[in-house]
C-alpha cells in the first residue's frame, strides 16, 4: 500500500467511547494505528462574533486550525477519531475514500477533515 505525499508520521486513537456527566462524548486515548500519512494545512476558521462558536471581537476571535489528512486506504479511520501529527492532535470528520484516478487501485487513499482545537485539551 502506498500513499502519495506520505511524509508525516500519523498516530490514530480509537473511536470515541463513553461520555461525561453532561452526555458529551469523550475522546479516546488508546492508540490503534501508526503509519505514514500526509497533513495538508488549510486556512482555519476565525470567528470574531460573540455568538455560537465565536470569540470576543476582532482582536479576540475564536480560531480553529483546519487541515486535510490523507491516509492509506487500509488505515482504520472513522468519524470522531483523534489523529496525532507533528506533535499536535486533530479531531477527524468527513472521512471518505478517494479512488485512484488511473483505475489501478495503487493510489487509493482515505481523506479526513481535521480540526485542531485546544479547548478540549487534546494537545496536552
Protein Blocks (a to p, Z undefined) as FASTA:
>chain_A
ZZehiabdcddddddedjdfkopacddfbdfbdcddddddddddddfbdcehiaebjklc
ccdddddddddfkbccdehiacdeehiacddehiacdddfklnopmgccdddddddfkno
pnZZ
